[in-house]
Amino acid sequence: MQVYKAHDADIVAFLKGHAKPIVDTTASQVAIMQDNIDGFLKKITDEELDAIATYMMHVDELSKKQ
């Protein structure tokens, strides 16, 4: 998420399969991500994706509060 934050990138577009990952990954990691996008993420509503993205963008802040 640090890379997405630094580049002000659209994680929702990635989760919807409309954008390629912007982080360094291996071919096997890309394949796993694509399987997830093609599988259960296609069934998630836009509102749910926005909530997931918000959580992902701020989860590091939550762990600092503990």
trRosetta pair geometry for C-beta under 8 A, 3 or more apart (Angstrom, degrees):
i j d omega theta_ij theta_ji phi_ij phi_ji
1 4 5.4 -54 -152 40 47 112
1 5 6.0 48 150 -21 74 104
1 11 7.5 -5 -122 -85 81 144
1 56 5.4 -174 -95 157 129 87
1 57 6.0 -178 -166 -107 126 42
1 59 7.4 136 3 39 165 101
1 60 6.9 -162 76 -19 133 118
2 5 5.7 -55 -148 38 30 112
2 6 6.1 31 155 -21 65 109
2 60 8.0 56 -67 -36 87 160
3 6 5.7 -54 -143 37 30 111
3 7 6.2 5 163 3 65 112
3 9 7.3 -1 125 17 76 137
3 22 5.9 -171 138 102 120 99
3 23 4.8 147 46 -87 161 92
4 7 6.4 -70 -142 51 25 94
4 9 4.3 -101 -143 60 69 107
4 11 5.1 34 -160 -65 156 101
4 14 7.9 -99 -105 4 127 146
4 22 6.8 126 -87 54 67 122
4 23 7.9 -51 -42 -47 80 104
4 57 7.3 -100 100 -101 122 88
5 8 7.4 17 -173 -76 31 43
5 57 6.6 130 -79 -146 100 87
7 22 6.1 -107 57 140 160 155
9 14 7.5 41 145 -29 114 123
9 19 7.7 173 -179 143 105 154
9 22 5.4 -133 -109 14 165 154
10 13 3.9 51 111 7 119 114
10 14 6.9 158 103 -12 68 82
10 19 6.3 126 77 -10 100 159
11 14 5.4 -53 -154 38 41 114
11 15 6.1 40 150 -19 72 105
11 53 4.8 155 85 -132 116 103
11 56 6.2 -153 157 86 163 140
11 57 7.0 -160 10 -60 148 99
12 15 5.6 -53 -143 39 34 110
12 16 6.2 30 156 -16 66 107
12 46 7.9 52 -168 -151 130 74
12 49 5.2 98 -137 144 95 115
12 50 6.4 5 -96 -86 136 58
12 53 4.9 -44 -62 -62 87 152
13 16 5.9 -59 -146 41 28 108
13 18 4.4 -87 -167 78 79 107
13 19 4.0 59 123 -9 108 122
14 17 7.7 43 177 -69 31 21
14 18 7.4 -93 -66 57 20 66
14 19 4.6 -64 -75 74 63 102
14 20 7.4 -31 -117 99 90 11
14 21 6.2 80 -145 -90 128 56
14 22 7.7 -99 -81 -5 136 88
15 37 6.8 -173 -169 -110 39 94
15 41 5.6 -142 175 -161 82 139
15 44 7.9 -48 151 70 118 139
15 49 5.6 168 101 -149 137 111
15 52 6.9 139 -134 94 167 131
15 53 6.9 -129 1 -70 145 99
16 19 7.9 62 59 12 85 81
16 37 7.4 66 143 -153 11 106
16 41 7.2 -149 -98 146 33 115
16 49 6.7 31 -61 -144 91 162
17 34 7.7 82 -118 -135 103 67
17 37 4.3 128 -72 167 100 131
17 38 7.1 86 -88 -66 145 61
17 41 7.4 142 -32 100 98 126
17 42 7.7 -1 -5 -81 134 86
19 22 7.8 -19 149 -38 114 96
21 25 5.7 26 98 -2 150 137
21 30 6.6 -137 18 -109 132 87
21 33 6.4 37 -53 113 131 171
25 29 4.1 -124 -172 85 108 128
25 30 5.3 130 110 -53 130 82
25 33 7.5 -20 -170 -8 167 137
26 29 4.8 98 52 5 75 101
26 30 7.2 -138 95 -4 41 86
27 30 5.7 -54 -150 36 34 113
27 31 6.4 37 151 -22 65 105
28 31 5.5 -50 -148 34 34 115
28 32 6.6 36 152 -19 64 102
29 32 5.7 -52 -150 35 34 111
29 33 6.4 34 152 -18 66 105
30 33 5.7 -54 -147 38 32 111
30 34 6.1 33 154 -20 66 107
31 34 5.7 -54 -145 37 29 111
31 35 6.4 35 154 -22 63 103
32 35 5.7 -51 -150 32 31 113
32 36 6.6 30 152 -16 63 104
33 36 5.8 -57 -154 36 33 111
33 37 6.3 31 150 -18 67 106
34 37 5.5 -52 -145 38 34 112
34 38 6.0 27 157 -13 68 109
35 38 5.9 -59 -141 44 27 105
35 39 5.8 19 159 -15 64 118
36 39 5.7 -63 -136 44 25 107
36 40 6.5 -38 -162 43 65 91
36 41 5.8 63 144 -16 75 116
37 41 4.9 -46 -128 55 41 137
37 42 7.2 79 160 -47 52 81
38 41 7.8 42 14 48 18 96
38 42 6.5 6 -167 -31 27 123
39 42 6.9 -174 99 12 14 101
40 43 5.7 -61 -162 35 49 111
40 44 7.0 56 145 -34 74 100
41 44 5.4 -43 -152 15 47 119
41 49 7.6 75 -163 -98 92 108
44 48 4.5 -122 -174 91 93 127
44 49 5.4 116 122 -58 118 85
44 52 7.3 0 175 -12 152 141
45 48 4.6 97 54 7 79 102
45 49 7.0 -140 97 -4 42 86
46 49 5.6 -54 -147 38 32 113
46 50 6.4 37 153 -22 65 103
47 50 5.7 -51 -150 33 30 113
47 51 6.6 31 150 -18 62 104
48 51 5.6 -53 -151 35 35 112
48 52 6.4 36 151 -19 66 104
49 52 5.5 -51 -145 36 34 112
49 53 6.2 35 154 -20 66 106
50 53 5.7 -53 -146 37 30 112
50 54 6.3 34 153 -21 64 104
51 54 5.7 -51 -147 34 31 112
51 55 6.5 33 153 -18 63 105
52 55 5.7 -56 -152 37 31 112
52 56 6.2 30 152 -19 66 108
53 56 5.6 -54 -144 37 31 112
53 57 6.2 28 158 -19 65 108
54 57 5.9 -58 -146 37 27 109
54 58 6.3 -9 165 10 63 116
55 58 6.5 -86 -147 52 23 88
55 59 5.8 44 163 -59 69 98
56 59 6.1 -26 -132 -7 25 115
58 61 4.9 -44 -170 33 75 118
58 62 6.5 81 134 -26 83 95
59 62 5.4 -50 -153 30 41 116
59 63 6.7 39 153 -18 69 101
60 63 5.9 -53 -152 34 36 109
60 64 6.8 40 150 -23 64 104
61 64 5.7 -54 -155 30 36 115
61 65 7.1 40 150 -26 64 102
62 65 5.9 -53 -159 23 36 113
62 66 7.6 35 150 -25 63 100
63 66 6.1 -49 -160 20 41 113
